[in-house]
């Protein structure tokens, strides 16, 4: 009997996710007419808890849909790389093991993908905080099929992206191993190779925030600044060393500038010191020398970056104290 051709591969990064994985996987269970269209890969990144056992329950229930891939721990980038390697669906989408999809929105996406030929499908997403707060995130680009990619600049995250699998495979898109925050590498590298883009008003991805120990927690990000630097350098290097002729340049530059500003803001969130000020100025000089366009864009995107440069970094200490106060206020609001 010929195996049903898969329309969508969903690759799930799972490391010690036993508390959350059942919710993640249950959100992907639909009627058989839709289940047959999906290939769901659970990439178990060397978990030491019962993540594999939770995944195995769904493999047993839906053996033609769910598949667990056990591997040694290597970090988020290696789970994405393995998912791309194993994928057989026409389209490919990432999902973290503690997040989930809106089931109705997933059904709508599968309907769209049955007739879609666009390289990149963009959908909207929802931020879900531990406090119960929900924030709807609409991607700031035009809705509709085959949107123009030219003259647009917007933030595109992995939560919003679904792409043709062949683009990932044919262009050997691979993420850095052993570090955090490589999801921006995934999105930015993709943008070099797409030839068409569509945006649908579907709030598919449900992004969990506020979980204790989460890599995107502010304190954890401060502890892993070296990873932030490495990802930023990888983005800049990829831009400098690859040809781009599809109209996505403004979006790519916007995303690199956004990542750079994030690093500036994180440096300001540390206790101010002469050493950190010197490091900040050195990074500023490097960016101005190596990528002047990103240097200019970053000032227009952030009032902090603009003020630092405008006053010759004399406002460093004031802006650092201000950043501390803002971070404390945010922590209280989201607690």
C-alpha positions in Angstrom: 0.0 0.0 0.0 1.4 3.4 -1.0 2.2 5.6 2.0 0.2 8.9 2.2 2.3 11.8 1.0 3.0 14.2 3.9 2.2 17.8 3.5 3.6 19.2 6.7 6.6 18.0 8.9 6.4 19.4 12.4 9.8 19.2 14.2 9.6 19.4 18.0 12.7 20.2 20.1 12.3 18.3 23.4 14.8 18.4 26.3 13.4 17.5 29.7 9.9 18.4 28.7 7.9 15.7 30.5 5.7 18.4 32.3 4.7 20.1 29.0 5.1 17.7 26.1 1.6 16.0 26.5 -0.1 19.4 26.0 2.2 20.1 23.0 1.5 16.8 21.3 -2.3 16.7 22.1 -2.6 20.0 20.4 -1.6 18.3 17.1 -4.2 15.6 17.2 -6.9 16.2 14.6 -9.3 14.2 12.5 -7.8 11.4 10.5 -8.2 13.3 7.2 -5.8 15.9 8.6 -3.6 13.6 10.6 -2.6 11.7 7.5 -1.2 15.0 6.1 1.3 15.4 9.0 4.6 14.0 10.0 5.5 14.9 13.6 9.1 14.4 14.6 9.8 14.6 18.4 13.6 15.2 18.6 14.5 14.0 22.1 17.8 15.9 22.9 19.2 13.5 25.5 16.5 14.1 28.1 17.1 12.7 31.6 13.4 12.8 32.6 10.4 11.0 31.1 10.2 13.0 27.9 10.8 9.9 25.8 8.0 8.0 27.6 5.5 10.7 27.0 6.5 10.9 23.3 6.3 7.1 23.0 2.6 7.1 24.1 1.7 9.2 21.0 3.9 7.1 18.7 2.0 4.0 19.8 -1.4 5.7 19.3 -0.5 7.3 15.9 2.4 5.3 14.5 2.0 6.7 11.0 2.2 10.3 12.2 4.4 10.6 15.3 8.0 9.5 15.4 10.5 9.9 18.2 14.2 10.5 17.4 16.5 10.0 20.4 19.9 11.7 20.2 22.7 12.8 22.5 22.3 16.2 24.0 23.7 18.8 21.7 21.5 21.9 22.1 18.7 23.5 20.3 20.5 23.9 17.0 21.2 20.2 16.7 17.5 19.4 17.2 16.6 21.7 14.3 19.4 20.2 12.1 18.2 16.7 12.8 14.6 17.6 12.1 15.5 19.0 8.7 17.6 15.9 7.9 14.7 13.6 8.8 11.8 15.6 7.3 9.8 14.2 4.4 6.9 16.6 4.3 6.4 19.2 1.6 6.5 22.0 4.2 8.4 22.2 7.5 7.6 24.0 10.8 9.3 24.1 14.2 7.6 23.8 17.5 9.3 23.9 20.9 8.5 21.1 23.4 6.9 23.5 25.9 4.8 25.4 23.4 1.7 24.2 21.4 -0.4 25.0 18.4 -4.0 26.2 18.4 -5.7 23.1 17.0 -8.3 24.9 15.0 -5.6 27.1 13.4 -3.5 24.0 12.6 -6.5 22.6 10.8 -6.8 25.8 8.8 -3.0 25.8 7.9 -3.3 22.2 6.6 -6.2 23.2 4.4 -4.1 26.1 3.0 -1.0 23.9 2.5 -2.9 21.4 0.4 -3.0 23.9 -2.5 -0.2 26.3 -1.5 3.0 26.6 -3.5 4.6 29.6 -1.8 8.1 29.1 -0.5 7.5 30.8 2.9 4.2 30.8 4.8 3.9 33.3 7.6 1.2 33.0 10.3 0.7 35.1 13.5 1.2 33.8 17.0 0.2 34.3 20.7 2.5 34.9 23.6 1.2 33.0 26.7 2.5 34.1 30.0 2.5 32.1 33.2 0.4 34.9 34.8 -2.4 34.1 32.3 -1.7 37.2 30.2 -2.1 36.7 26.4 -0.4 38.9 23.8 -1.4 38.6 20.2 1.6 39.0 17.9 0.8 40.0 14.3 3.7 39.9 11.9 4.1 43.4 10.5 3.9 42.5 6.8 1.1 42.4 4.2 -1.5 39.7 4.4 -2.4 37.6 1.4 -0.9 35.2 -1.1 2.4 36.0 -2.9 3.1 39.2 -1.0 5.9 41.4 -2.3 9.1 40.8 -0.5 10.6 44.1 -1.6 10.9 47.3 0.5 9.5 45.6 3.6 11.3 45.5 7.0 9.8 43.5 9.8 10.6 41.1 12.6 10.1 37.5 11.6 10.5 34.8 14.3 10.5 31.0 14.1 7.0 31.0 15.7 5.6 32.6 12.5 7.5 30.6 9.9 6.5 27.6 7.8 8.7 26.9 4.7 9.1 24.5 1.9 11.3 21.6 3.2 13.4 21.5 -0.1 14.7 25.0 0.6 16.2 23.9 3.9 17.7 20.7 2.4 18.9 22.1 -0.9 20.7 25.0 0.7 22.1 23.0 3.6 20.7 25.3 6.2 22.2 24.3 9.5 22.3 26.1 12.9 25.2 26.5 15.3 25.7 23.6 17.7 25.9 23.9 21.5 24.6 27.4 22.0 21.2 29.0 22.7 19.1 31.4 20.7 19.9 30.0 17.3 16.2 30.3 16.2 17.0 33.7 14.6 19.7 32.0 12.5 17.0 29.6 11.2 14.8 32.4 10.1 17.4 34.7 8.6 19.2 32.0 6.6 15.9 31.0 5.1 15.3 34.6 3.8 18.2 34.3 1.5 16.6 31.6 -0.6 12.9 32.1 -0.7 11.3 33.4 -4.0 7.8 33.9 -2.8 6.0 34.6 0.5 2.4 34.5 1.8 0.9 35.8 5.0 -2.3 34.4 6.6 -4.1 35.9 9.6 -4.0 32.7 11.6 -2.9 32.7 15.3 -1.3 29.2 15.2 1.7 29.2 17.5 1.1 29.4 21.2 4.4 30.6 22.7 4.8 29.9 26.4 6.7 32.6 28.4 7.4 33.0 32.1 8.4 29.4 32.7 11.0 29.0 35.4 14.4 28.1 33.9 13.3 29.1 30.4 16.2 30.0 28.1 14.5 33.3 27.1 14.1 34.4 30.7 15.9 37.7 31.2 18.3 36.4 33.9 19.2 33.4 31.8 19.8 35.5 28.8 22.2 37.7 30.8 24.0 34.5 31.9 24.4 33.4 28.3 25.6 36.6 26.7 28.4 34.7 24.9 25.7 32.8 23.0 23.9 36.0 22.1 27.2 37.4 20.7 27.9 34.3 18.7 24.4 34.3 17.1 24.7 38.0 16.2 28.2 37.4 14.7 26.8 34.4 12.7 24.0 36.5 11.3 26.3 39.3 10.2 28.8 36.8 8.7 26.1 35.0 6.8 24.9 38.3 5.3 28.4 39.4 4.3 29.2 36.0 2.7 26.0 35.1 0.8 24.4 36.6 -2.3 20.9 38.0 -1.9 18.8 39.0 -4.9 15.2 38.2 -3.8 14.2 41.6 -2.3 14.5 40.5 1.3 17.5 42.6 2.1 15.7 45.3 4.2 14.1 42.6 6.4 17.4 40.8 6.9 19.2 44.1 7.8 16.3 45.0 10.1 16.6 41.6 11.9 20.4 41.9 12.3 20.1 45.5 13.7 17.4 44.3 16.1 19.7 41.5 17.4 22.5 44.0 17.8 20.2 46.4 19.7 19.2 43.5 21.9 22.8 43.0 22.9 23.2 46.7 23.6 20.2 46.6 25.9 21.5 43.5 27.7 24.9 45.2 28.3 23.0 48.1 29.8 21.1 45.8 32.1 24.3 44.7 33.9 25.7 46.7 36.8 27.5 49.6 35.1 31.3 49.5 35.0 34.1 51.0 33.0 34.9 47.6 31.6 31.4 47.1 30.2 31.4 50.6 28.8 34.7 49.9 27.0 33.2 46.7 25.6 30.1 48.5 24.4 32.2 51.2 22.7 34.4 48.5 21.1 31.4 46.7 19.7 30.0 49.9 18.4 33.2 50.8 16.6 33.4 47.3 15.1 29.8 47.5 13.8 30.4 51.0 12.3 33.5 49.7 10.5 32.3 46.3 9.4 28.6 46.9 8.6 27.8 50.6 8.4 24.2 50.0 7.1 23.3 48.0 10.2 25.0 50.6 12.3 22.7 53.3 10.9 19.5 51.2 11.0 20.1 50.2 14.7 20.1 53.9 15.8 16.8 54.5 14.1 15.2 51.5 15.9 16.3 52.2 19.5 16.2 55.4 21.4 18.8 54.0 23.8 21.3 53.3 21.0 20.6 56.7 19.4 21.2 58.5 22.7 24.4 56.6 23.5 25.9 57.6 20.1 24.4 61.1 20.1 26.1 62.0 23.4 29.4 60.1 22.8 28.4 57.4 25.3 28.4 59.9 28.2 24.9 58.7 29.0 26.0 55.1 29.5 25.6 55.1 33.3 22.3 56.9 33.3 20.8 54.6 30.7 22.1 51.6 32.6 20.3 52.6 35.8 17.2 53.4 33.7 17.3 49.9 32.1 17.6 48.3 35.6 14.4 50.2 36.7 12.5 49.2 33.6 13.5 45.5 34.0 12.3 45.5 37.6 9.0 47.0 36.6 8.5 44.4 33.9 9.3 41.6 36.3 6.6 42.9 38.7 4.0 43.2 36.0 4.6 39.7 34.6 5.0 38.0 38.0 
